[in-house]
Amino acid sequence: MLYVTTGWTENRQRPQDMDSLAGKILRLTLDGENPANNPFPGSPVYSLGHRNPQGLAWGADGQLYAAEHGQSCHDEVSRIDAGQNYGWPVIQGDEGREGMQGPLVHSGRNTWAPSGLTWDGERLLLAGLRAGGIVAITPEDGTARAYPVDQRIRDVVVVGDQVFAITSNRSPRRDGASDDRMIRLSK
């Protein structure tokens, strides 16, 4: 299957609107068709109520996770289940409402500016543009631990027992040569 994340498009109604693809995680076949076992018949929508999901990763047990930006804080990592509503813009952080899922963990009043997300065999590794490194998240208890590398990390991947990250230190709005690179981190 192909999973696609879509942002809210600066329209607060769209993530809760099933007639819009904005603010959703979509699931399609490799031919671009809607899978027959999607939670909403005839629709590519897999989950809804997202603000700006960026990274997706699967745990060892096949559980899907997503990292997404909050409005100006409360960045989130959530367990994603088919057909669930993750609440944006109605709830965020520790807020709750019947029929809406809260996150596994969130950044509170800070921002991680999440980008990539991967599974290292035991935990999730979140690439943080504003976190200045990697945030390791333990799904069993939702604890988050930052590993600073003083770089804006765009994406992270695990290959064997190695962790590689891509930096994104140069904003596209600035002039000059980029000093971005791939770095190897200890696991």
RAJOUR-V781380 format. One line per field, one symbol per residue. burial: I if it has 16 or more other C-alpha atoms within 10 Angstrom, else O. A space follows every 50 residues. Layout:
burial = ???
This chain:
burial = OOOIIIIIOOOIIIIIOIOOIIIIIIIIOOOOOIIOOIIIOOIIIIIIII IIIIIIIIIOOOOOIIIIIIOOIIIIIIIIOIOIIIIIIOOIIOOOOOOI IIIIIIIOOOIIIIIIIIIIOOIIIIIIIIIIIIIIIIIOOIOIOIOOOO IIIIIIIIOOOOIIIIIIIOOOOOOOOOOOOOOOOOO
